[in-house]
Amino acid sequence: MEKNNIPCKIVEDLLPSYIDEILSNEVSESVQIHLNSCEKCRIKLSDIKLELAEGKIQNQQKDAAFIKGIKKYKHYVIGMAIGAGIPIGALLLFILWVMVISMNS
């Protein structure tokens, strides 16, 4: 089916770029004219916009879960750093103490 000399298949291929507003003015205008007269392509445009919106929601949910996970384990990491730091600090103090004693002997 053709509307305004542009086949629906071509318009369907252009819809993602049309949504992103990266088409030239002339091509965008031609797509808009086609959409004004073609219900099938308008439905396809709506479907693509819906898919994009759902994808954004899923990405936001994944991002929120990731951040929540980071916050959850932040205290764990801090505890591990302190837990590892104490024995390492004690070992360094012991080595320093041994060096001081050996210099005084």
Rosetta blueprint (number, residue, H / E / L):
1 M L
2 E E
3 K E
4 N L
5 N L
6 I E
7 P E
8 C H
9 K H
10 I H
11 V H
12 E H
13 D H
14 L H
15 L H
16 P H
17 S H
18 Y H
19 I H
20 D H
21 E L
22 I L
23 L L
24 S L
25 N H
26 E H
27 V H
28 S H
29 E H
30 S H
31 V H
32 Q H
33 I H
34 H H
35 L H
36 N H
37 S H
38 C L
39 E H
40 K H
41 C H
42 R H
43 I H
44 K H
45 L H
46 S H
47 D H
48 I H
49 K H
50 L H
51 E H
52 L H
53 A H
54 E H
55 G H
56 K H
57 I H
58 Q H
59 N H
60 Q H
61 Q H
62 K H
63 D H
64 A H
65 A H
66 F H
67 I H
68 K H
69 G H
70 I H
71 K H
72 K H
73 Y H
74 K H
75 H H
76 Y H
77 V H
78 I H
79 G H
80 M H
81 A H
82 I H
83 G H
84 A H
85 G H
86 I H
87 P H
88 I H
89 G H
90 A H
91 L H
92 L H
93 L H
94 F H
95 I H
96 L H
97 W H
98 V H
99 M H
100 V H
101 I H
102 S H
103 M H
104 N H
105 S L
